[in-house]
Each structure stands twice: as C-alpha cells, then as structure tokens.
Amino acid sequence: MVTPAAGYAKATITPPLGTLLSGYACARRAESIHDNLFARAAVIKADETFIIVQLDLLMVSDKFIASLCGRLEKKYSIKSKNVFVSCIHTHSGPMDETDGGGYFDMSVSDGPIADGVLKQIIWCAGKALSNMCGFSISTQKSHLRGIGLNRRDPSYPIDDSFSILSLDRTDGKKIVMYNYACHPTIMDAGNRSVTADYPGQAANILESQDNIACALFLNGACGDVSTRFTRKEASFSEVRRIGSILGGEALKLLNLGDSPAPLTDIKASSAALDVKVKELPSLEKAKSELSKALEAKVKAEKAHIEKGCLRLVQSAYEGALMNLEIVKNIGSKKSIHFQIKALKINSVFFVYIPGELFTPLALKLKGNFPDINLSIVCYGNGNYSYIPDKKSYGEGGYETMTALFAPGEGERIIDAASSLVKSMLGEPDKY
C-alpha cells in the first residue's frame, strides 16, 4: 500500500430564495435562509482513491449519482465504485423543478439545482486532493437517547447506536464522520426557511473546534425514526437544543483519547438485486383512500388532539396523497434495480442503502455482525423511499403506503447486504 493520505473540503450549496423546498407533501418556497447548506467531502488516497461526500439535501437521484461518478472519473480518475454519497435528509432544502414538484421529483436530480451541487462537489474533490496529508484513524461508539423515537409508535424500538470515525491528520486537523439514525424534521411543513435542521447545528458545534476541519453527518436507518415525540416545538431554538445533543456527544467521544491506528485496509464493494415493486391499488381506490384520509385529518385538526398524534393523522393524509401519485406514475414497472455499496476502513464498515430503512431491518443487519463496527448509511447513492420490514406493512401508515417495494423485499435487501459484508470479511457466503 502506498503511503495513505487524506484531504477534505466544504462548499456552500445554499439555494436562492424562491427555490421549491422538498420533504413535505405541499408546495413551499424558500423565503429566507436560516443557515447555509453544505457539501462536505473527505478523500482518502491509498492504492486507490476514495471519496466520501455528505450533502445537506433531502435526497439525490440515480441520475445525479451517475453524472457525479462520470465527472469524478473523468477529471480526477476516481473510480465510480469508490464514490460514496449520502444526504442528511433535511426537509428544508431544495429540489429540482423538472416536473412541477411532485413526489417523484423531490430529489436533486438533473435540473439547475443539481448542476450547481455537482459543480461544488467537483470543486470539493479538487480542493481535498490539493490538501492531502498523512493520517491515523480513531473510532468510538456509544448509545445516544433524547434525539429521536420511533415515529410510528414511541414504544417501538430504535437503533440508538452512535458511532464516530476520525481521520486524525498529521497537521493536527481531524476529518470526522459520525453516524446516527433520525429524521431531520424538527422544522415542519410550515417552515419557509432553508436549514440543515439539527445536523446543521451539530456540524456547527464540531467545525467550530480548532482541530476539526470537516464533520460529515451520515444519517442511519431512520425510516421509522424522527423527533416527532421528542421535539418540544417546531422552532430553531429546538433545532439548536437537539443538534447540541448530537454535537455534544460527538465531542465527548472525540475527547476520550482512543489510540489512533494507521490505515491498514481500505476497500469498496457492492451488491445488486432486482427488488419487486409492491402491488398497487387501482386509481379509483387510491382516490377513495385519499378522500378518507383527508376527512380524518380535518376531523383531528378540529378536535385539537395532542401534536404527536395529530402528526400521525396528517402523515396518513400525506401518505395517501403520495400513494395516489405513485399509482399515477409507476406504470407497469415490476421491479427496480437496487445497489448496495460498502466501504471498509480498517475494521469499520459503512453500508450504504439507497432508501429509508426501518429499524427492525437495521437491527437485523447489525445483529448478523455483533462483533464488528458497522454503520448503516441511508439516502446513500440515491433513494427509493421507505424500506419497511414485513411486519410493518401489516400495520399500515404513511411510510408503508408510500413505500415502493413489496412486503418482504426489505428482508431480501438485508440478506444481500449481509452477504456483501461477509464477502468483504473473506467469508464464502455470497448472495
């Protein structure tokens, strides 16, 4: 292995005022900028060059990823297999208006917004390659409460594991990657200000430290986890409070003094499978379900019920609205080609899933490897909406209604991810 080196960069991707905001089933345009959005990049150079990109966006499309990989390979000879991109999933960031702003174009894909973000990532890659220096690796893990709960039922389990990997450069600067699972939805559908929500506050705390150059938040399996039952209100003071919990825990772990180790192994791999699309209702039934959901929402709003419970009813309406659009747009497609990617840095694994994984599936994957440090990164290299476990489909709700995949396909995805990790560990079980 050549002498390893690591570089970093950060660039603004804040959209202009008037930009359509993504994340909720209503048309909202940015009226102010509360805090800037960023693209962050960490580049690791060993025998090959790897790039890890974190975007303060809701999600990006396959088309966006393909375009980025093509540009990175052409300009910097970074192979597409070594490109890892994820979004924090803020619901107060931009989306491209290629089709009028519906469910199927909530992502940053191939419009003017996408082009601007792509240019900034390419700039980040060049900047990171220009400031490379030697480094060692330190890691820490803990369990963190007080940020999110299961938003379908607060008594249901969540994955509360918190992990952090730091590239400790020889110039005294750290490149930090930290993983936790929770929707950044403190600011609700009434918000008209651009914000990175609580991950933005956590990043501010970390990057205000003299020795932390760049802090990448890698959101985990948060398909059924949010701040619905932990936030006191939808306000920026609450963003600061909850973001400070995350950022404070990261600082605490970084200060524990884990002994840094040299980079001895880094590799990337992937697995692909065709995932079955769920059986969709007729157009008439989808319209009927929407009518019923609207009636229930109006009734609940008039009854002035508790905010968390009210949000469940409102989410059911949003789910019915999005489900109608799925029925209108998915056509006769029977399956979707789905790619899982994994990055191994020494003994630490990052498994990238292009969707919103439910907690039971995340716990199953991690439970298959109790003795290794494994982080699940969702909204990774694309996004195919919610990926519920089979049991959750039977319970209904917003997430299962708007999911694209058939019941049981989430378990197949986890089987494929498990086989991918096993193959990287040198075990013969191949999916």
C-alpha positions as CSV (number, residue, x, y, z in Angstrom):
1,M,0.0,0.0,0.0
2,V,1.3,3.5,-0.9
3,T,1.6,5.9,2.0
4,P,-2.0,6.8,2.8
5,A,-3.2,10.4,2.8
6,A,-6.5,12.2,3.5
7,G,-7.9,15.5,2.4
8,Y,-11.1,17.5,3.0
9,A,-13.2,20.3,1.6
10,K,-16.5,22.0,2.2
11,A,-18.6,24.2,-0.2
12,T,-21.9,26.1,0.1
13,I,-24.9,24.6,-1.8
14,T,-27.5,27.0,-0.4
15,P,-30.2,27.6,-2.9
16,P,-31.5,31.0,-3.9
17,L,-34.7,32.5,-2.4
18,G,-37.8,31.3,-4.1
19,T,-36.5,27.8,-4.6
20,L,-39.0,25.0,-4.1
21,L,-38.3,23.1,-0.8
22,S,-38.6,19.4,-0.6
23,G,-39.6,16.9,2.0
24,Y,-43.3,17.5,2.7
25,A,-46.4,16.9,0.6
26,C,-47.1,20.6,0.0
27,A,-45.6,23.3,-2.2
28,R,-43.2,25.5,-0.2
29,R,-40.8,28.1,-1.5
30,A,-37.7,29.4,0.4
31,E,-38.5,32.9,1.8
32,S,-35.3,33.2,3.9
33,I,-32.0,31.5,4.7
34,H,-31.7,30.4,8.3
35,D,-28.4,28.6,7.9
36,N,-26.4,27.6,4.9
37,L,-26.4,24.2,3.3
38,F,-23.1,22.5,2.5
39,A,-21.4,19.8,0.5
40,R,-18.6,18.1,2.5
41,A,-16.1,15.8,1.1
42,A,-13.4,13.5,2.6
43,V,-10.9,12.0,0.2
44,I,-8.7,9.0,1.2
45,K,-5.8,8.1,-1.1
46,A,-4.1,4.7,-0.7
47,D,-3.6,2.2,-3.5
48,E,-6.8,3.7,-4.9
49,T,-8.6,7.0,-4.3
50,F,-11.9,7.1,-2.4
51,I,-14.3,10.0,-1.9
52,I,-17.0,10.3,0.8
53,V,-19.5,13.1,0.2
54,Q,-22.2,14.3,2.5
55,L,-24.8,16.7,1.2
56,D,-27.2,18.9,3.2
57,L,-30.1,17.8,1.0
58,L,-33.2,15.6,1.2
59,M,-32.1,13.1,-1.4
60,V,-30.4,12.8,-4.8
61,S,-31.4,10.6,-7.7
62,D,-29.7,7.8,-9.5
63,K,-29.2,10.2,-12.5
64,F,-27.4,12.6,-10.2
65,I,-25.1,9.9,-8.9
66,A,-24.3,8.6,-12.4
67,S,-23.5,12.2,-13.5
68,L,-21.2,12.8,-10.5
69,C,-19.4,9.5,-10.9
70,G,-18.7,10.3,-14.6
71,R,-17.3,13.7,-13.8
72,L,-15.1,12.5,-10.9
73,E,-13.6,9.7,-13.0
74,K,-13.0,12.0,-16.0
75,K,-11.4,14.8,-14.0
76,Y,-9.7,13.0,-11.1
77,S,-9.6,9.3,-12.2
78,I,-11.7,8.4,-9.1
79,K,-13.5,5.1,-9.9
80,S,-17.3,5.1,-9.5
81,K,-17.0,2.1,-7.2
82,N,-15.1,4.3,-4.8
83,V,-17.6,7.1,-4.7
84,F,-19.9,7.3,-1.7
85,V,-22.6,9.9,-1.5
86,S,-25.2,10.4,1.2
87,C,-27.7,13.1,2.2
88,I,-28.6,14.2,5.7
89,H,-32.3,14.2,4.6
90,T,-33.2,17.8,5.7
91,H,-36.8,18.6,4.8
92,S,-35.9,22.3,4.4
93,G,-33.6,22.0,1.4
94,P,-34.0,22.4,-2.4
95,M,-35.3,20.1,-5.1
96,D,-35.2,20.4,-8.8
97,E,-38.4,21.6,-10.5
98,T,-38.2,19.4,-13.6
99,D,-41.7,18.2,-13.4
100,G,-43.7,20.7,-11.3
101,G,-42.6,19.4,-7.9
102,G,-44.4,16.2,-7.1
103,Y,-43.4,13.1,-5.2
104,F,-41.2,11.7,-7.9
105,D,-39.1,14.8,-8.3
106,M,-38.4,15.7,-4.6
107,S,-34.8,14.8,-5.2
108,V,-32.0,16.8,-6.6
109,S,-31.7,15.1,-10.0
110,D,-30.8,16.9,-13.2
111,G,-32.1,20.5,-13.1
112,P,-30.3,23.8,-12.3
113,I,-30.1,22.9,-8.6
114,A,-28.4,19.6,-9.4
115,D,-25.9,21.2,-11.8
116,G,-24.9,23.7,-9.1
117,V,-24.4,21.0,-6.5
118,L,-22.4,18.8,-8.9
119,K,-20.1,21.7,-9.6
120,Q,-19.5,22.3,-5.9
121,I,-18.7,18.6,-5.3
122,I,-16.2,18.6,-8.1
123,W,-14.6,21.7,-6.6
124,C,-14.5,19.9,-3.2
125,A,-12.8,16.9,-4.7
126,G,-10.1,19.1,-6.2
127,K,-9.7,21.0,-3.0
128,A,-9.4,17.8,-1.0
129,L,-6.8,16.3,-3.3
130,S,-4.8,19.5,-3.0
131,N,-4.5,19.4,0.8
132,M,-3.7,15.8,1.3
133,C,-1.5,14.7,4.2
134,G,-0.8,11.7,6.3
135,F,-3.3,10.5,9.0
136,S,-4.2,7.9,11.6
137,I,-7.6,6.5,12.5
138,S,-9.5,6.7,15.7
139,T,-13.0,5.3,16.4
140,Q,-15.6,5.5,19.2
141,K,-19.1,4.1,19.8
142,S,-21.9,4.9,22.3
143,H,-25.7,4.8,22.7
144,L,-27.5,8.1,22.4
145,R,-31.0,9.0,23.6
146,G,-33.0,12.2,23.6
147,I,-32.9,12.9,19.8
148,G,-35.5,10.6,18.2
149,L,-38.0,7.9,18.9
150,N,-39.9,5.5,16.7
151,R,-42.4,7.9,14.9
152,R,-44.9,5.1,14.2
153,D,-45.2,4.3,17.9
154,P,-42.8,5.7,20.5
155,S,-42.8,2.4,22.4
156,Y,-41.3,0.6,19.4
157,P,-37.5,0.0,19.3
158,I,-35.0,2.3,17.6
159,D,-31.3,1.9,16.8
160,D,-29.8,4.4,19.2
161,S,-26.2,3.5,18.4
162,F,-23.9,6.4,17.8
163,S,-20.5,5.8,16.1
164,I,-17.7,8.1,15.0
165,L,-14.6,7.7,12.9
166,S,-12.0,10.3,12.9
167,L,-9.2,10.7,10.3
168,D,-6.5,12.4,12.5
169,R,-4.2,14.2,10.1
170,T,-0.6,14.9,10.8
171,D,-1.2,18.6,10.6
172,G,-3.4,18.4,13.7
173,K,-6.7,18.6,11.8
174,K,-9.5,16.0,12.1
175,I,-11.9,14.8,9.4
176,V,-14.9,13.4,11.3
177,M,-17.6,11.0,10.1
178,Y,-20.4,10.4,12.6
179,N,-23.4,8.1,12.2
180,Y,-26.8,8.2,13.9
181,A,-30.4,7.5,12.8
182,C,-33.1,10.1,13.0
183,H,-35.2,12.2,10.5
184,P,-34.1,15.9,10.5
185,T,-37.7,17.1,10.7
186,I,-37.8,19.4,13.7
187,M,-38.9,22.2,11.3
188,D,-42.2,21.2,9.9
189,A,-44.2,21.8,6.7
190,G,-45.0,25.4,7.8
191,N,-41.3,26.3,7.6
192,R,-40.2,28.5,4.7
193,S,-36.5,29.0,5.7
194,V,-33.6,27.0,4.3
195,T,-32.0,25.0,7.0
196,A,-29.9,21.8,7.6
197,D,-32.1,21.2,10.7
198,Y,-30.4,19.6,13.7
199,P,-27.5,18.0,11.7
200,G,-26.5,21.5,10.7
201,Q,-26.3,22.6,14.4
202,A,-24.2,19.5,15.2
203,A,-21.9,20.3,12.4
204,N,-21.5,23.9,13.6
205,I,-20.5,22.7,17.0
206,L,-17.9,20.3,15.7
207,E,-16.5,22.6,13.0
208,S,-16.1,25.5,15.4
209,Q,-13.4,23.5,17.2
210,D,-9.9,24.5,16.1
211,N,-8.9,20.9,15.5
212,I,-11.9,19.7,13.4
213,A,-11.6,20.7,9.8
214,C,-14.7,18.9,8.4
215,A,-17.5,16.9,10.0
216,L,-19.7,14.7,7.9
217,F,-23.0,13.5,9.3
218,L,-24.0,10.1,7.9
219,N,-27.7,9.5,8.6
220,G,-28.6,6.0,9.5
221,A,-31.7,3.8,9.3
222,C,-34.3,6.4,10.2
223,G,-37.2,5.4,8.0
224,D,-39.4,5.0,11.2
225,V,-37.4,7.3,13.5
226,S,-37.9,11.1,13.9
227,T,-38.2,13.9,16.5
228,R,-42.0,13.7,16.5
229,F,-42.2,12.6,20.1
230,T,-39.0,14.3,21.4
231,R,-39.2,17.8,20.0
232,K,-40.9,20.4,22.2
233,E,-41.9,22.5,19.2
234,A,-41.1,23.2,15.6
235,S,-38.6,26.1,16.2
236,F,-35.0,26.9,15.6
237,S,-34.4,27.0,19.3
238,E,-35.4,23.3,19.3
239,V,-33.1,22.7,16.4
240,R,-30.2,24.1,18.5
241,R,-31.2,22.1,21.5
242,I,-31.4,18.7,19.7
243,G,-28.5,19.5,17.5
244,S,-26.4,20.3,20.6
245,I,-27.2,16.8,22.0
246,L,-25.7,15.2,18.8
247,G,-22.8,17.5,18.5
248,G,-22.0,17.3,22.2
249,E,-21.9,13.5,22.1
250,A,-19.6,13.6,19.2
251,L,-17.2,15.9,21.0
252,K,-17.3,13.8,24.1
253,L,-16.4,10.7,22.1
254,L,-13.6,12.5,20.3
255,N,-12.1,13.6,23.6
256,L,-12.0,10.1,25.1
257,G,-8.5,9.7,23.7
258,D,-8.9,6.5,21.7
259,S,-5.4,5.4,20.5
260,P,-5.1,6.3,16.8
261,A,-4.1,3.5,14.4
262,P,-2.6,3.6,10.9
263,L,-4.7,2.8,7.9
264,T,-4.0,-0.8,7.1
265,D,-7.0,-1.7,4.9
266,I,-9.5,0.2,2.8
267,K,-11.7,-1.3,0.1
268,A,-15.1,-0.8,-1.5
269,S,-17.6,-3.3,-2.8
270,S,-21.2,-3.5,-4.0
271,A,-24.1,-5.9,-4.5
272,A,-27.1,-5.5,-6.7
273,L,-30.5,-7.1,-6.8
274,D,-33.8,-6.6,-8.6
275,V,-36.4,-5.6,-5.9
276,K,-40.0,-6.3,-6.5
277,V,-42.4,-3.3,-6.7
278,K,-45.5,-3.7,-4.4
279,E,-48.9,-4.4,-5.8
280,L,-50.6,-1.0,-6.3
281,P,-54.3,-0.2,-5.8
282,S,-56.5,0.9,-8.6
283,L,-56.7,4.6,-9.4
284,E,-60.2,4.7,-8.0
285,K,-59.2,3.0,-4.8
286,A,-56.2,5.4,-4.3
287,K,-58.6,8.3,-4.8
288,S,-61.0,6.9,-2.3
289,E,-58.2,6.3,0.3
290,L,-57.1,9.9,-0.1
291,S,-60.7,11.2,0.4
292,K,-61.0,9.1,3.7
293,A,-57.6,10.3,4.9
294,L,-58.5,14.0,4.2
295,E,-61.7,13.5,6.2
296,A,-59.8,12.1,9.2
297,K,-57.2,14.9,9.0
298,V,-59.8,17.6,9.1
299,K,-61.6,15.9,12.0
300,A,-58.4,15.5,14.0
301,E,-57.4,19.1,13.4
302,K,-60.8,20.4,14.6
303,A,-60.5,18.2,17.7
304,H,-57.2,19.8,18.7
305,I,-55.6,16.5,19.7
306,E,-52.0,16.1,21.0
307,K,-49.4,17.2,18.5
308,G,-47.6,13.9,18.1
309,C,-50.9,12.0,17.5
310,L,-52.1,14.8,15.2
311,R,-48.9,14.4,13.1
312,L,-49.7,10.7,12.7
313,V,-53.1,11.6,11.2
314,Q,-51.6,14.3,9.0
315,S,-48.9,11.9,7.8
316,A,-51.5,9.4,6.9
317,Y,-53.1,12.0,4.6
318,E,-49.7,12.9,3.1
319,G,-49.2,9.2,2.6
320,A,-52.5,8.8,0.7
321,L,-51.6,11.8,-1.4
322,M,-48.2,10.4,-2.3
323,N,-49.7,6.9,-2.9
324,L,-52.1,8.4,-5.5
325,E,-49.1,9.9,-7.3
326,I,-47.2,6.5,-7.2
327,V,-50.2,4.9,-8.8
328,K,-50.3,7.5,-11.5
329,N,-46.5,7.4,-12.2
330,I,-45.1,4.0,-11.5
331,G,-46.8,2.4,-14.5
332,S,-46.3,-1.3,-15.2
333,K,-42.8,-1.5,-13.6
334,K,-42.5,-4.8,-11.7
335,S,-39.0,-4.3,-10.2
336,I,-36.3,-1.8,-9.5
337,H,-32.6,-2.5,-9.9
338,F,-31.2,-1.8,-6.4
339,Q,-27.5,-1.3,-5.5
340,I,-25.9,-1.6,-2.0
341,K,-22.4,-0.3,-1.5
342,A,-20.0,-0.9,1.3
343,L,-16.8,0.8,2.4
344,K,-14.3,-0.9,4.8
345,I,-11.8,1.3,6.6
346,N,-9.6,-0.9,8.8
347,S,-12.2,-2.8,10.8
348,V,-15.1,-0.3,10.3
349,F,-17.8,-0.9,7.8
350,F,-20.1,1.7,6.2
351,V,-23.1,0.1,4.4
352,Y,-24.8,2.5,2.0
353,I,-28.5,1.9,1.4
354,P,-30.4,4.0,-1.2
355,G,-33.6,4.3,0.8
356,E,-35.1,4.9,4.2
357,L,-34.5,1.6,6.1
358,F,-36.8,0.7,9.0
359,T,-35.3,-0.1,12.5
360,P,-36.1,-3.8,12.6
361,L,-34.1,-4.3,9.3
362,A,-31.2,-2.3,10.6
363,L,-31.1,-4.2,13.8
364,K,-31.2,-7.5,11.9
365,L,-28.2,-6.4,9.7
366,K,-26.2,-5.3,12.7
367,G,-27.3,-8.4,14.7
368,N,-25.7,-10.6,12.0
369,F,-22.3,-9.0,12.8
370,P,-22.3,-8.4,16.6
371,D,-18.5,-8.3,16.8
372,I,-17.8,-5.7,14.1
373,N,-18.2,-1.9,13.9
374,L,-20.9,-1.5,11.3
375,S,-22.7,1.8,10.4
376,I,-25.7,1.9,8.1
377,V,-25.8,5.0,5.9
378,C,-29.2,5.6,4.3
379,Y,-30.0,8.0,1.5
380,G,-26.8,6.6,0.1
381,N,-26.0,6.9,-3.6
382,G,-29.7,7.5,-4.4
383,N,-33.1,7.0,-2.7
384,Y,-36.0,4.7,-3.2
385,S,-38.2,5.9,-0.4
386,Y,-39.1,3.8,2.6
387,I,-37.9,0.3,3.1
388,P,-40.2,-1.2,5.8
389,D,-39.9,-4.7,7.4
390,K,-42.6,-7.2,6.5
391,K,-44.4,-6.8,9.9
392,S,-44.7,-3.0,9.5
393,Y,-46.6,-3.4,6.2
394,G,-49.4,-5.2,8.1
395,E,-49.7,-2.2,10.4
396,G,-50.2,0.3,7.6
397,G,-49.4,4.0,8.0
398,Y,-47.7,6.8,5.9
399,E,-44.4,5.1,5.4
400,T,-45.8,1.7,4.2
401,M,-48.3,3.5,2.0
402,T,-45.6,5.4,0.2
403,A,-43.1,2.6,0.0
404,L,-42.4,1.3,-3.5
405,F,-41.3,-2.2,-2.6
406,A,-43.4,-5.3,-1.9
407,P,-43.6,-6.8,1.6
408,G,-40.6,-9.0,2.3
409,E,-38.3,-7.1,-0.1
410,G,-36.7,-5.2,2.8
411,E,-35.6,-8.6,4.2
412,R,-34.1,-9.5,0.9
413,I,-32.1,-6.3,0.8
414,I,-30.7,-7.1,4.3
415,D,-29.8,-10.6,3.2
416,A,-27.9,-9.1,0.2
417,A,-26.2,-6.5,2.5
418,S,-25.2,-9.3,4.9
419,S,-23.7,-11.3,2.1
420,L,-21.8,-8.3,0.9
421,V,-20.3,-7.7,4.3
422,K,-19.4,-11.4,4.7
423,S,-17.6,-11.4,1.3
424,M,-15.6,-8.4,2.4
425,L,-14.7,-10.2,5.6
426,G,-13.4,-13.1,3.4
427,E,-16.3,-15.4,4.2
428,P,-17.7,-17.6,1.4
429,D,-21.4,-16.7,1.7
430,K,-22.2,-14.8,-1.4
431,Y,-25.7,-13.5,-2.1
